[in-house]
Amino acid sequence: MPTSSPTQPDTAQHDYTSSAAYEPGRSHAGVTIWTAYLGLIGTHFMLRVCGYRSIRRYLARYAPPRRFEERSEPIDVASIVDIVDWALVYYPTPVKCLHRSTLIAWLLKRRGVPAQLVIGCQHTPFYAHAWVELNGEVVNDPPSVREQYVEMERV
């Protein structure tokens, strides 16, 4: 089980809710289906043209979380995940877990939530998977994903 690094920000005092469901037409922390759809296009393009290394570098360097104090309302993590899932319905090609998780991590980080993109694999049969964690909890997959896959990288 991975341990948190001492450089990881303390998020215990922040208010991240996950109870509200997605409501069509309402923006959740500035995220709409249109924003998520455009993000999917950008993520797909970057992974296809620039590769994973540039996505990793971008998440680590160019998408730093803004200070939480700048936000007046709490961030509803579950609704952002739901919005991305709704955008997937309208996306013309199948979306892999890496695209979905990268977009969710980016959207959350841009709103000051210290989300982490985690990539893991299972050995037999070999299979890799990507998911997003916040404070050690999986936000876009079942919690059992942490037992199914060995963590390879955390961004």
N, C-alpha and C positions, 0 to 999 in steps of 0.2 A: 504494500500500500504506500503510495507516494506521500512524502511529508512536505509541508509547506516551507518555503524558503523564508529566511529572515527579512528579505527585501520585499516580500509580498505585503501590500497595504492591508491594514487592519480595517475590516468592513463590518465589524460587529455592530457599530453604532449607526450604520446606514439603514435606510428603510427601503428594502426591495420587496415588493409584494408579488404574489403569484396566484392570487385568488380570482381576479377578474377575468372573465372570458372576453374573447374578441367580439367587438360590436362593429358591424359594417358601417363604413362612412366616418368612423371616429378615429382620430389620430391618437396613437398611444406613444407618448414621449416623442412626438414628431415623426413616428413611423406609420406609414400607410402601406397598403398593398402595392401601390405604385412605387413607393420608395424601395420596398423589398424586391419588386420585380426588376427595377433598374439595377439594384444591387446584385441580383442573380446574373444579369447580363454582364456586369462588370467583373464579378467573380469568375464566371465561366470564361470570359475573355482572358483575364489575367492568368488563370490556370492553364489555359490552352496555349497562349502565346508566350507568356513569361515563365511559367512553371511554378512549382510549389515553393521553391526557394524565395522567389520574389514575394509571394503571398506571406510567407513566414516573416520575411524582413519587414514587410509593410505592417503586419499586425504588431510586431515587436517595436518598430521605430516610428512609423507614421500614423498610427492610430492610438496615440496615448490617451488614457482616460482623462477627461476634464475633471477638475475638482468637483467633488460631490456637492459642496456647499453652494455652487452656482445654480443648482437645481432646486426649485421651490416645491415641486411635487415628487412623490416617490415614483420609482421606476417599476413598472409592472413587467417583470421578466417573462412571465407566461404569456402575456398578450403579444409581446414582440415575437416570441417563438410561434404563436398561432398565426400571426400576420405573415411570417415567412412561409409557413406551411400553406396558407391560402395562396400566396404568390406562386408556389410550386404547382398548384393545380392548373394555372394558366400558362406555365412555362412550356414552350413547344417541345423540348427534349427532356428525357429523363435526367434528374438531378441526383448526383452522388452525395453521399454523406459528407464528403470533404467540402463540396460547394455549400451545402446547407449550413454546416457547422461554422465554416469560415465567415459566411454572411452574418449568422447570428452573433458570433463573437465580435465581429466588427461593429455591428449595430449597437451592441451592449457597451463595448469599450468607448465608442463615440459619445455615449450618454453618461459616461462616468462610472459605469459598472465594471469592476475588475474581473470580467469573465476571462476564462482561459480555454483555448482550443487544445484539445487532447487527442492524440493519435495513438492508437494501440493496435495490437495484432494478436491473433491466436495462432498456435503453431500447427496443429493438425485438425482438420485441413487448414492450410494457410488462408487467412482472411484478415484484412486490415479494416479498421473502422475509425471514424472521427466523431467526436462529440464535444459539447461545451460544458464546462463546470464553473460553478460560482460558489465560493467558500467550501469547496470540497464536495458539493452536491451536483449531480448531473441535471442539467436543465432541459435538454432537448431529446432525451432518450430515457428508457427505463433505468432505474438505479442499478439493476443487475449487470449493465454493460461494463461496469468496473471490475466485476468478477470474471466476465467472459473474455476480456482482452487484457493483455499485458501492456502496460503503458510504455510507449517508445519515446514520445516527445510531448512537451507541454509548452505552448506559446502564450 
